[in-house]
Amino acid sequence: MRMKSTFMGSMEIVGEINSLKVKDGWLIMDLRTTTPTGWSLSAALTHEDIMSLLKLMFRPSNLRYVILGFGKPKDKDRSPEY
């Protein structure tokens, strides 16, 4: 996963999702960044957050990629256009 943040300027953050677990009514997503440094991050998602994500994923413009994986980056080292 590649991420950008306004506080990091144009620097890209690379990481991966380590786990999902339910805790106290939240879906906790644990992430670990690897570049530029190793950070542990957690996000607490509500049911509303998950439904919003699913709605976005199942838009016709995204559905082909979600289900079939068409458009996978050929060069994973190249930064995506945000």
C-alpha positions as a Markdown table, in Angstrom:
| # | Residue | x | y | z |
|---|---|---|---|---|
| 1 | Met | 0.0 | 0.0 | 0.0 |
| 2 | Arg | 1.3 | 3.4 | -0.9 |
| 3 | Met | 0.1 | 6.5 | 1.0 |
| 4 | Lys | 0.7 | 10.3 | 1.0 |
| 5 | Ser | 0.0 | 12.8 | 3.7 |
| 6 | Thr | -0.1 | 16.6 | 3.6 |
| 7 | Phe | 2.2 | 16.8 | 6.7 |
| 8 | Met | 4.9 | 14.8 | 4.8 |
| 9 | Gly | 4.9 | 17.0 | 1.7 |
| 10 | Ser | 5.5 | 15.0 | -1.4 |
| 11 | Met | 7.1 | 12.1 | 0.4 |
| 12 | Glu | 5.4 | 8.7 | -0.1 |
| 13 | Ile | 4.8 | 6.3 | 2.7 |
| 14 | Val | 4.9 | 2.5 | 1.9 |
| 15 | Gly | 3.3 | 0.0 | 4.2 |
| 16 | Glu | 0.9 | -2.9 | 4.6 |
| 17 | Ile | -2.1 | -4.0 | 6.5 |
| 18 | Asn | -1.1 | -6.4 | 9.3 |
| 19 | Ser | -4.4 | -7.3 | 10.9 |
| 20 | Leu | -8.1 | -6.6 | 11.3 |
| 21 | Lys | -9.8 | -7.3 | 14.6 |
| 22 | Val | -13.0 | -6.3 | 16.4 |
| 23 | Lys | -12.5 | -4.5 | 19.7 |
| 24 | Asp | -15.2 | -2.7 | 21.7 |
| 25 | Gly | -17.5 | -2.3 | 18.7 |
| 26 | Trp | -14.8 | -1.0 | 16.4 |
| 27 | Leu | -13.0 | -2.8 | 13.5 |
| 28 | Ile | -9.3 | -2.1 | 14.3 |
| 29 | Met | -7.0 | -2.1 | 11.3 |
| 30 | Asp | -3.3 | -2.4 | 12.2 |
| 31 | Leu | -0.8 | -1.1 | 9.6 |
| 32 | Arg | 3.0 | -1.2 | 9.5 |
| 33 | Thr | 5.0 | 1.3 | 7.4 |
| 34 | Thr | 8.3 | 0.3 | 5.9 |
| 35 | Thr | 9.4 | 3.4 | 4.0 |
| 36 | Pro | 10.6 | 6.0 | 4.9 |
| 37 | Thr | 10.6 | 4.5 | 8.4 |
| 38 | Gly | 9.0 | 1.7 | 10.3 |
| 39 | Trp | 5.9 | 3.0 | 12.1 |
| 40 | Ser | 3.0 | 1.1 | 13.6 |
| 41 | Leu | -0.4 | 2.7 | 12.8 |
| 42 | Ser | -3.9 | 1.8 | 13.8 |
| 43 | Ala | -7.3 | 2.9 | 12.5 |
| 44 | Ala | -10.6 | 2.3 | 14.2 |
| 45 | Leu | -13.4 | 1.8 | 11.7 |
| 46 | Thr | -17.1 | 2.1 | 12.3 |
| 47 | His | -19.8 | 0.2 | 10.4 |
| 48 | Glu | -20.5 | 3.4 | 8.6 |
| 49 | Asp | -16.8 | 3.7 | 7.5 |
| 50 | Ile | -16.9 | 0.1 | 6.1 |
| 51 | Met | -20.1 | 0.7 | 4.2 |
| 52 | Ser | -18.6 | 3.9 | 2.7 |
| 53 | Leu | -15.6 | 1.9 | 1.6 |
| 54 | Leu | -17.7 | -0.9 | 0.1 |
| 55 | Lys | -19.8 | 1.6 | -1.8 |
| 56 | Leu | -16.7 | 3.2 | -3.3 |
| 57 | Met | -15.2 | -0.2 | -4.1 |
| 58 | Phe | -18.3 | -1.4 | -5.9 |
| 59 | Arg | -18.7 | 1.7 | -8.2 |
| 60 | Pro | -18.6 | 0.5 | -11.8 |
| 61 | Ser | -15.4 | 2.5 | -12.4 |
| 62 | Asn | -13.6 | 0.5 | -9.6 |
| 63 | Leu | -15.4 | -2.9 | -9.7 |
| 64 | Arg | -13.4 | -4.4 | -12.6 |
| 65 | Tyr | -10.2 | -3.8 | -10.7 |
| 66 | Val | -11.6 | -5.0 | -7.4 |
| 67 | Ile | -12.9 | -8.3 | -8.7 |
| 68 | Leu | -10.5 | -9.1 | -11.6 |
| 69 | Gly | -7.4 | -7.1 | -10.8 |
| 70 | Phe | -7.2 | -5.5 | -14.2 |
| 71 | Gly | -4.9 | -2.5 | -14.2 |
| 72 | Lys | -2.5 | -3.9 | -11.6 |
| 73 | Pro | 0.7 | -1.7 | -11.7 |
| 74 | Lys | 3.3 | -3.3 | -14.0 |
| 75 | Asp | 6.1 | -1.5 | -12.2 |
| 76 | Lys | 5.4 | -1.5 | -8.4 |
| 77 | Asp | 8.5 | 0.6 | -7.7 |
| 78 | Arg | 7.0 | 3.5 | -9.7 |
| 79 | Ser | 5.0 | 5.9 | -7.6 |
| 80 | Pro | 1.3 | 6.2 | -8.5 |
| 81 | Glu | -0.2 | 9.5 | -9.6 |
| 82 | Tyr | -2.3 | 10.8 | -6.7 |
